[in-house]
């Protein structure tokens, strides 16, 4: 849904790639001979004979000639003509006399006019962008074969560097106790690498999160991207580091009790993708594309729209899913724009979000496939935002749905109360049977930063000032966080929200532009106090099962808001004043006697009623028995 960015990128990056492809002088090459595909061959490269031979395949329905070109044949377009398998769609060739320790650059030369990289390769070389990748981030990066070919090239190597996993018995947190930290490596550390992010793990464990959601890390167009413009799905983007560095990052996270979830973009692909380029008329995919719709089926599409009812797309998607699950031992996927997995045409969101049986069938199929690979609490998280009846079916199948409270919660933090009811955080309002199927957040990469709006647009009354007042704005963030983590179900934090990050989402030209990396925030006492409050709320959520109670009452409208949770003999009441003036609270606590306050002093009630005037921004977390 990052349409402006993608459309601009599409005009530049894709047209550049197409110009390079079309500038090739067509050659007359032999028609593909036919021969059965050798047993054991898979899509992409399969090494045999101890790595001295490779069977290389390309799925290319309708193509009349395909050659394998590369360093092993001095990029000759006629030396290595590929054969066509009995399915009539798969081209293949066996290359012999390879050195298992050598990285070989290669491409496919299709129909005498188009050079493309291997869609299944695990590494690419980019003549335009690799020069900006430092040796610190990616040591000993293979040089591009300048003067030999043009465009993106693939790399294959039999004896790749291998990673030895240390933490092989990691137990994933239960869904209800998930506290996910969404993270963009580019904007998290100045070094923008897996290794530098790993160095901040103690900061994250101190916060108490138990899952990291990495924004897309497979190869995307350019270097300075959010990653939602994908092109190669099996290759980690080199701007963040090597394959083994990513594996080590995941391994070390597991060692700290942190699950790793990958943001996966399978709604669309961009023009750098060989799958797009092979079936393209110069402006959009052709009707004979095995994977893509000629025109997008929905209004939120960017790039080129995958057809998830195509057998070829289903196979490719499952191959991508299996690869990351098995090669990287990840713990879950967050699927971007999952609502886009549709073949029903729509022109606006009112149509797009309506119940779609085909879309439901697609997601049930993918979810079933994932369960067949790993039934051990693997997380399937959807950015869906479809009709509630559709989301309920997906939730009942075990999937987790993103739940956005940004607008209403930000109205509350700014002290504007008319639209400040964030009761949508409760799973029952979605018709869900379990809270574990709704991951709720106040901020994500797609939303404006809460504290930016607090400081820019916050309400004021007398000496109580939110707008322009950092200390008060941060306390409003603390107030909202107390409520967010009290709502049953998994939660998500967008990076640096725990420090009250207050640069706008549109800072530096647009939402996808690089943002300032403000680790100095942690030294600010007011911001550190917010971090400490987050850590406390997360600890309470994880350590006390009452925060997953199925017995809740609440009133989140108006200035005085409260949530009451009950479990056995215990009860928790979170109460706060979101107004900018004093407000009287009168709430039935359900029991008299002593109530402990996790953020203040205990109180004694002579009746069931709690009656008190709360100052603006004041909040309490009361419980009948002590919370851990």
N, C-alpha and C positions, 0 to 999 in steps of 0.2 A: 504494500500500500504506500510505497514511497515513490509515487508516480512521477513527480516533477524531476527528481534526481535521475530516475531510470530513463525517462524519455530523452533527457539531454544526453545521458551517457550513450543511449542507443544510437543517436544521430552521429556521435563522434566515433566511439570505439568500434561499433559494428560496421559503419560505412567504411572506416579505414581498413578493417579486416576484409571486407568484400572487395574493395579496390585492389588490395594486394592479390586476392584470389583471382579476380577477373583479368588482371594484367598479365597472367601467365599465358604464353602462346600455346594454343591447343596442339597436341601431338596426335598422330595416328598410332594407336597401340593395339596389340592383338586383343581379340575377344576372349573373355575369360574361359579357360578350359574347365571341365568338370571333373571332380574327384571327391570321393567320400572323405569327410572330415575325420582325421585320426581320433581314435578313442582317447578320452581324457582331455581333449582340447576344450578350452573355455573361451569366453569373450575376452578379447585383448591378447595377452601374451601368456603362454604356458611353456615353461622351461622343462626340457627333458634331457636325458643323457648327461646327468650331472651338470646341467647348465651350459653345456657346449652346443646345444641346439634349442631352438625356440619355435613353437607353433604360434603364428600370429594370425588373428582373425579380425574381420570387420563385418558387422551386420550391415548389408548394403543392398536391400531389395531394389530391383530395377536398374542397377548400374551395369553397364556393359563391359567395363574394364576397370580393374583396380591393380595397381602395382604397389609394392612395398619399397620405399626409398629410405636411405639412411647411410650412416657411416660405414656400415658393413658392405655396401656396394657403391660407395662414393656418390650417393644420391642419384644413381642412374634410374631413369624412369622406365627403362625397358629390360633391365637385368633380372628383375624379380617379379614376374607376372603372377598374380595370385589366382588360385583355382576357386571354382564355385562348388560348394558342398551340395549334397543331394536335396537339401531343403530349397535350393534355388535362391537363397537370400544371403547366405554367409560365405564370404570370401576368405580364403586361407592360404598360407604358405608355410613351409618349414625352412628355417634358416639354420645352417650348420656352421661348424668351425668358429663358434663364438668363444670368447674368453669370459668365463663366468664372473670375473672380478671387474670387468669393464662396463662402464655406462655407455650405452649406444643411443644416440639420437636418431629418431626415425619419424616418418610420416607415411600417410597413404596418398597415392596419386590417383585420383578418381576421374574416370571418363576423359582422360587426356587433357584436363584443364584445371582441376582443383586439388590443392594440397591441403590436407587436414591432419591434425594430430589424432591420436588414438583416444576415443571417448573413455576407455577403461584404463588409461595409463595412471600411474601413481606419482608421476612427476612430469612437469612441462618446463620448457625453456621459452622465455618470452623476450624477443629482441628489443622491445620498447621499455619494459618495466624492470627487468632483472638487474639492470645497472644501478638501480636505486636501493638494492638490498645489500646491507652491509655484511662483511665477512663475520662480524660478531654474531649476527642473527643467524646467518646460514653459511657456515664455514665451507670452503672448498667447493663452491657452486660451479658446476660444469659450465664452460663457456659456450655461448651460442655459436652454431656453425655458420658464422658470417661468410657470405659469398657462395655458399653451397645451396642454400634454399631460402625461402621466405616464410613468414607467418609463424605461428606457434608450432613447436616441435615436441614430440613425446620423448621420454627417456625410459629405457628398460635396462635392467641389470639382474642377472641371476642371483649372484651373491650380494644382495643388499645388506647394508648394516642391519644387524638384528638387535632387538631389545629383549633383555631378560626381565620378565616381570617378577617383582618382589612380593607384592601384596595380592595374593591369589585367593584369599578367603574373605574378601570384603562383603559385608552385609549391608545392603541398601536400606536407608531409612524408610520406615513405613510412610505411605503417601500422606497420611494425615499429619505427620510430624515434619514433613518437608518444609524447609526454609531455603528457598532458592535465591542465589545471588546472580543476577543477569549481568554479564560482563562482556565488554568489547575490548579485546586485547589491544587494539590500536590506541585507544584512549585511556587505558588503565595505567600504563607505565610509559615513560619516554622511550624505553628501548623496544617497546611493542613486540615482545617475544614471549614464548612459552616459559623460557627460563626466568625472565624478569618478573613475569606474573607469579611464577612459582615462589619467588623470593618474598612475595607479599602474603603467603599462605598463613603465616602466624597472625597477621592482621585479620584475616577472614575467620580463622578458628577462634580468635578472641571475640569476634562479633557473635559467633555461635551458629553461623549458617552451616547447613549440612549438605548442600548441593550447589554446584556452580553450573550455570547455563551459559555456554560459550556462544556468542553470536557467530554466524557462519565462518568456518575456517577452511572449507574446501576452496579450491582455486576459483577466484572471481576476477572480473575485469579490472585492470589497474591494480594499484597497491592500497590507495587511501579510500577504502570502501567500508560500508557496513557489512558487505558480503552478500547482500540480497540480489546481486547481479551475477549468478553463478555460471560457470562454463565447463569446469571439469570436476566431476563429482567424487572421484576416487583419489584425488591429489590434494594434500594439505597445501594451503597457500604459503609459499616460501617466505613471504614478508613477515611471517610470524615465527618461522624456524623450520627445522627438519622434522621428518616423520618420527624419528626416535625421540626428539625433544618433546613432541606432542604426547607420545606414548609415556614418556617419563613423567610429564605433567600429570596425566591421568593416574598413573601408578602412585605418585606421591600424594595426590589428593585422596586416593583410597586409603593410603597409610594414615591420613589425618581424619578419616571418617567422613570424607566428603565425596558425594556422588558427582559424576560429571555428565551433563546433559548437553547434547549438541543441537544447535538450531539448524534444521535441515530445510532447504528450499527446493521443493519439487513441484511447485505450482507452475514455474516458468523457467526458462533458460534464456541466455543472451547470445548475441551474434558471434561471440568468440567460440561458442560451442561448435564442434565439428558436426554434431547431430543436426543443428540448425543449418549450417552451411551446405551440407550435402543435399538438402532438399529445400532450395530457396530460389525465388524468382527475382531477387534484387530488392524486394521490399517486404516480402513476407513468406512464410513457409508455403510450399506447394501442396496440392491436394494429395500427392502420393507419399507425403512424409509419414513414416511409420510411427512417429512420436507426437507431432505437434498439430494443433488445429491451424487451419489457414488463417482464421480470424479468431480473436479471443472470445470466449463465451460469456465473460462477465466484465463489469465496469471497473474493477480494481486491478485488472491485469497490467503487468509491465513486462517488457521483453516479449517472449514468444510462449504461448500457452500450451502446456502439455495436455494431451488427451488421455486421461486416466481410465478411459474405457477401451483404449487400444491395448491389445495383448503385448505389443512391443514395449509400450510405456510401463505396463504393469511389471513385466519382466525386468526392465531396466531399473525401476524404482526398488524392486525387491533385491536386486543385486547390490544396489547402493546401500540399502538398509543392512543387509547381511554383512557386507564388507566392513562397515564401521563398527558394527556390533562385535564382530569376531577379531578384526585386526587391532582394534583400539580399546576393546573391553569397556566401552561406554555403558552408561546406566540408563540412558533414555534419550529420546528425541523430542524436541519442540518443533513441530511442523509449521512452517510459516504459511500463512494464508491458506489454511486447510479447507476453508469454504470454497476456494477456487477449484477444487477437484471435481468439477461439474461439467456436464455436457449440455445442460439446459441453458439456453441463451437468455441473458437478462441485460437490461440497460440501466438499471438503478438498484440500489441496495434493497429497496422494498420488495423487489422481485428476487434478487439474488439470494436473500436470506431465507426464502420460503423453503419449507420441507422438500427435500430432494431425495427420492428413494435411490436414485443412481449413485449419488454422492455418499449416502449412508452405506450402500453395498460396497463401494470402493473402500471406505475407511474400515468397515468390518473385515474386509478381505486383508488389508494391510495389517490390521491389528492381530488377526488370527495368525498371519505369517510370522509376525514378530514373536508372538507367544510360542509358536512352534520352535523358534530358535532359542528363546530364553523366557521361561515362564516364571522366573524368580524375581517378581516385583519390578520388572522393567517398566520404565515410565514412558507412556505415549501421551504427549501433551499437544493439544491442538489450539492454534489461533483461529478460532472458528467464527464466533459471533453470528451464528445462524438462528433461525427460529427455535424457540425454547423446546418445542416438541422434538426437533431433530437432535439438539444437544443432549436431551435426556436419553434418547436411544443410544447415542455414542457413550454417554456416561455409564449407562447400564451395561455396556459391553466392556467397561473397565478403563476407558480413556479419560483423560483429565482435560478439562476445558479452561482456557484463559478467561479471567474475569476482571474486567477493568473498572476500577472505582475512581479513576483519576479526576473526572470532572466534579462529581459530587463531593468527594473528599477534599478537593482543593477549594471548593466553595466554602467548606467548613473551616479549613485552615486559614482562609483569608478573612473569616468572620462575616461572610455574606450567607445568610441562613436560608433564603427562600428555596434554593436548590441544593441544600446541603445534606439531604438524606441519603446515606450510603448503605441502606439496608440490602441492596443488591449483593452485598458480600455474603449473605446467608444462603446456603445451598437450597434450603426449602423453598425459597422464592423462585428458584429455577425449576422446581419440580423434581430435583434429584433425590435419590434414596440415601446417598452417602455424601458427607462433606468432603471426603477424600478425592472426589472427582471434580473439584472446583478450586483452581489455584488463583488466589485473589491478590491484587496488587494495587497500590496507589500510584506507582510510577513504573513505566517501562521505557524502552528505547524509543517507542513511538509516541510518547506523551510528553507534554510540557513538564518541566521540573516544578514540583510543588513550591519549593522555596523561592524560585524566580518570581512566580506569581504572587506569593506572599509579600515579598519586598516591593514588587512593582505595583500591585493592585490591592493590597490589604486594607481592611477597614480600620477606622480610627474612632475613638470616643474619649474625649478629654485627654488625660495623660496616658491612656492605653493606646499605643500606636503600633500597628503591624507594618504598614507600608514604610519602607525605608529603615526599619528598625531590625537589625540582624538578630539581636538577642531575643526579642519577642517573637520574631518569625520562626526562629529555631525552636522556641518553646511550643509554638503551635504545631510544629512537626512532631514533637515529642507527644503532645496530646493525641494527635491522629494515630501515631504508631501504637500507643497503648490500646486503642480500639481495634486497629487492624489485626494485631496479633492475638486479640481476644476472640476474634471471630473464628469458629471451628473450621478446620481444613488447611491445606497447604498454602503457603504464602510465598511471595516473590518480592525481592528488593532489587531495584535498578542501581547500578554502581554509583557509589558516593551519595546515595540518598540518605544513608546513615550519618553523613556529615553535613547535610543540608545544602548540597550542591545547588548553586543558584545562577549558573549560566544558562541562558535560554536554549531550548532545543534547536533554535534557528541561528544561534551564534555562529559566526564564520560562514556567512552566506546562505547556508541551508541546513536542514536537519542532519544531513549525512556528513557535513563538514567536520574536520577535526576540532575537538573541544579541548580547552585547557585541562591539564592533568594536575590536580590541586592536592598533592599529598601534604602540603603545608597546612591544609585545613585541620589536620589531626593535631596540630600544635596550638590551635585556637581553643581556649578553655570552653567557650560556649558550644563550639562544634563537637569537641571531645565529649561534652556532657550529653549531647544527642547520641553519639556513638555508644556511650555507656548505657543510656536508656534503652536503645535498641537491643543491646546485648542482654539487658535484664529481661526485657519482654520476650525475647527469643528463648532465653533460658527457662522462663516460666512456662512458655508454650510447650517446650520439649520435655520438661520434667514433670508436668502435672497433667494427668489425663483429663482433668475437668475441662481443659481448653479444647477438647474434642467431644465435649458432651453433646448428646442428641437432645437434651432438654434445655432449651434456651427461650428467653423472652427479651425483648428489646424495644426501645423507642429511640430512633436515630433521626427524628425530625426535630426542628426547633433548636434552641440554644443549649438546653440541658439534654444531653444524650446519655443513654445507659445501655449496657448489655448485662443480663443476668444469666449465669450458667449454673446448673444444678447437677450434682453427681452424688448419689447416696446421701450421706449426712452433710456433705460439704456444699457450699455455694460460693460463687464468685460474682461480685458486682463491680463492673467498671463504669465509672461515672465521670463526666466532665462537662465543663461549660465552654461551648464553642462561640459564645457571644462575645462582644467587646465591652459589655457592661455586666455588673453583678446580676446573677439570676438565682432565684430560689428553687431549690430542688426538693421535691416531695415524692419519694419512691418507696414502694412496698418491697422491703428486703426479704420478707417472708419469715423472719425470725428476729427475736430480740436478743439481747445479750452482747457479748464482746465480738467485735469484728476487727480483724487484723488488716492493716493497710500495707501492701507490698512496697509502697512508695512514700509512706508517711507514718503517722502515729495511729494507734488503734483507737476505736471509739466504742462506747457502750450505749446500746439502744434499750430503752425501757419498754418500747413497743416494737411492732414489726416495721414501723415507718421511719424512714430516714428523712429528716428535714434539716436542711442547711442552706445558707446562702453561699454560693460559690463565686469566687472572683473570676474574671475573664481568664481563660486558659488553665484554670485549676482543674486537676483531675485526681482520682483515687482508684486504687485496685483493692477492694475489700474482699476478705474471705473469712469463712467461719473457722476453718482450720488453717494452720500455717502452710504456705506454699513453699515448695523447694526451690 
